[in-house]
Amino acid sequence: MRFLLFTVVFFLLAAVIKIDLTEGTVPLAAFNEEELQCNQQITITSVSVVTTAGDSVQSLFAAYPSEVDISLPERMAQFYELNPHLKKQAMVPGELIKIPIYDKRVQNCKK
């Protein structure tokens, strides 16, 4: 009897884990309804900056933050797309470079 009960519990637990891993629990989470009804779009603009001595990419990102939370690798990739000459050389003081800025635009909001 114990073996049968253990087997049923084991298969029930395995089924719950399988469903959680394949479908996930995030769709079941409670989100803000306005957030779900609004179509948000991220636009990328750039700001031209003249570098000074001691500037680094991270210090420039800190000086020019974005509205949208973007990971550092994604922002670095966009930075090197805008400034391909910096892939193989360091920044020189007085150089004009472009910094990507991410803006969030909300369109098609239903209330």
Secondary structure, 3 states (H helix, E strand, C coil): CHHHHHHHHHHHHHHHHHHHHHCCCHHHCCCCHHHHHCEEEEEEEEEEEECCCCCCHHHHHHHCCCCCCCCHHHHHHHHHHHCHHHCCCCCCCCCEEEEEEEEEEEECCCC
